[in-house]
Amino acid sequence: MSFDEFDEDLGGEEPLKSKTPATKTPSAGKKITLYFMSTIGPGEKKEKLTVNDSNHVRDIKQTLGNLYGLDPNDFHLSSGGVTLDENSSLKEYHINDGDDILLIPASTAG
């Protein structure tokens, strides 16, 4: 049997549709590398993360919660003694490439 023997019509000749976006939407902010230090639990843990400065604090907390195995509601982020608001972007705090950001327990944040 060869492939020439199959005359079955399988429908129209629609082109395949790609699930990959045709173009990548450029992000509004710039990428910065930050160092996140957890003061929660025994010993300090420090992680290096490259983020977009237009990201909201709540989204970064979600990522850090997964990274550190913490519930994002159990900690706040702090930079330069200021607790970062979850609805604000990093850009609003003028955080620069290479800055340290602290994860502090929600019970001690002010």
C-alpha positions in Angstrom: 0.0 0.0 0.0 1.3 3.5 -0.8 0.2 6.9 0.1 -1.1 7.5 -3.4 -4.0 5.0 -2.7 -5.6 7.4 -0.2 -8.0 9.8 -2.0 -9.9 10.8 1.1 -10.7 14.5 1.3 -9.8 15.7 4.8 -11.5 19.1 4.4 -10.4 22.5 3.4 -6.9 23.7 2.9 -6.8 26.0 5.9 -3.3 27.1 6.9 -2.1 26.0 10.3 -2.6 28.7 13.0 0.4 29.4 15.2 -0.1 29.8 19.0 3.0 31.9 19.2 2.3 35.7 19.1 3.4 37.3 15.9 5.3 40.1 17.7 6.4 40.4 21.3 4.9 43.5 23.0 7.7 45.6 24.4 7.6 46.1 28.1 7.1 49.6 29.4 10.0 49.6 31.9 13.6 48.6 32.0 15.2 45.5 33.4 17.1 45.9 36.6 18.9 43.3 38.8 18.0 43.4 42.5 19.0 41.5 45.5 16.2 40.3 47.7 17.1 39.4 51.3 14.7 37.5 53.5 14.8 38.2 57.2 12.1 35.7 57.8 13.0 32.4 59.5 16.4 31.2 60.7 19.4 32.8 58.9 19.3 35.4 56.1 18.7 34.2 52.6 19.7 36.4 49.6 18.5 35.9 46.0 19.4 37.8 42.9 16.5 38.5 40.5 16.2 40.5 37.3 12.9 42.3 37.1 11.2 45.0 35.1 10.9 48.2 37.0 7.4 48.7 35.8 6.2 45.5 37.5 3.9 45.9 40.5 5.1 45.1 43.9 2.3 42.5 44.3 3.6 40.6 41.3 7.2 40.6 42.6 5.9 39.4 46.0 4.1 36.5 44.3 7.4 35.4 42.6 9.4 35.8 45.8 6.8 33.9 47.7 7.3 31.0 45.3 11.1 31.3 45.5 11.3 31.4 49.3 8.3 29.1 50.0 6.3 31.9 51.7 2.8 33.2 51.4 2.9 36.7 49.9 0.5 37.9 52.5 3.0 37.1 55.3 5.7 39.5 54.2 6.2 43.0 52.8 9.0 44.4 50.7 11.1 47.3 52.0 13.7 49.5 50.4 15.6 52.2 52.1 13.4 51.9 55.2 10.2 52.4 53.2 7.6 49.6 53.0 6.6 49.2 49.3 2.9 49.4 48.5 1.6 46.4 46.6 -0.3 48.5 44.1 2.7 50.6 43.1 5.4 49.8 40.6 9.1 49.6 41.5 9.7 52.6 39.3 7.7 54.8 41.7 10.3 54.1 44.4 13.3 55.1 42.2 14.8 51.7 42.9 18.1 51.3 41.0 20.0 48.4 39.4 21.9 46.5 42.2 19.8 47.7 45.1 18.9 45.5 48.1 15.3 44.9 48.9 14.3 43.3 52.2 11.5 40.8 52.8 10.1 41.6 56.2 7.4 39.8 58.2 4.0 41.4 57.8 3.6 41.7 61.6 6.6 44.1 61.9 6.1 46.2 58.8 5.0 49.8 59.4 
